[in-house]
Amino acid sequence: MKQAISGFHTDDEGHWEAQLACGHNQHVRHDPPWMIRE
């Protein structure tokens, strides 16, 4: 199921995770974008 991303943060090992609107976290493969893309 697709969920909206509400933010980004790093885990305890320094890997990037996306914070999802549902409250869960998902590791991302690349560094997150620092600007909103449209």
C-alpha positions as CSV (number, residue, x, y, z in Angstrom):
1,M,0.0,0.0,0.0
2,K,1.3,3.4,-0.9
3,Q,1.6,6.0,1.9
4,A,2.4,9.7,1.9
5,I,5.9,10.6,3.2
6,S,5.7,13.1,6.1
7,G,9.4,13.5,6.8
8,F,12.9,12.0,6.8
9,H,15.3,11.0,9.6
10,T,18.2,8.7,10.2
11,D,18.2,5.5,12.2
12,D,20.7,4.4,14.8
13,E,23.1,3.3,12.2
14,G,22.9,6.5,10.1
15,H,20.7,5.1,7.3
16,W,17.9,7.3,6.0
17,E,14.3,6.4,6.7
18,A,11.2,8.0,5.4
19,Q,8.5,8.7,8.0
20,L,5.2,7.7,6.6
21,A,1.8,9.4,7.2
22,C,0.5,6.1,8.9
23,G,3.2,6.4,11.5
24,H,5.6,3.7,10.2
25,N,9.1,4.1,8.9
26,Q,10.6,2.8,5.7
27,H,14.3,2.7,4.8
28,V,15.1,4.6,1.6
29,R,17.7,3.5,-1.0
30,H,19.1,6.9,-1.7
31,D,19.6,10.2,0.2
32,P,16.3,12.0,0.5
33,P,15.6,15.1,-1.6
34,W,16.2,18.3,0.2
35,M,13.6,20.2,-1.8
36,I,10.0,19.5,-2.9
37,R,9.8,18.2,-6.5
38,E,6.7,18.9,-8.6
